[in-house]
Amino acid sequence: MELLGYRSKNVNAVNGLYPFRSRISLSTTWDGYGFYIDYTLTPLFKPGVGNDTRALSLGCRLGF
């Protein structure tokens, strides 16, 4: 649909992704500094849509 030269955008049109995820997290902090690991157990895509992709996040936290 066009209105004055602009097209509307459907933001809910993401097909093939799981709406929820389950994950395992590990976090530790000492003296305001920390480290975390986050692993997603649920695949990013539904079967037949994409590769069996799972997210792994590593990071550092700094607190002052």
PyMOL commands that set and color helices and strands:
alter all, ss='L'
color gray80, all
select strands_A, chain A and resi 2-3+6-7+23-30+33-40+56-62
alter strands_A, ss='S'
color yellow, strands_A
deselect
rebuild
show_as cartoon
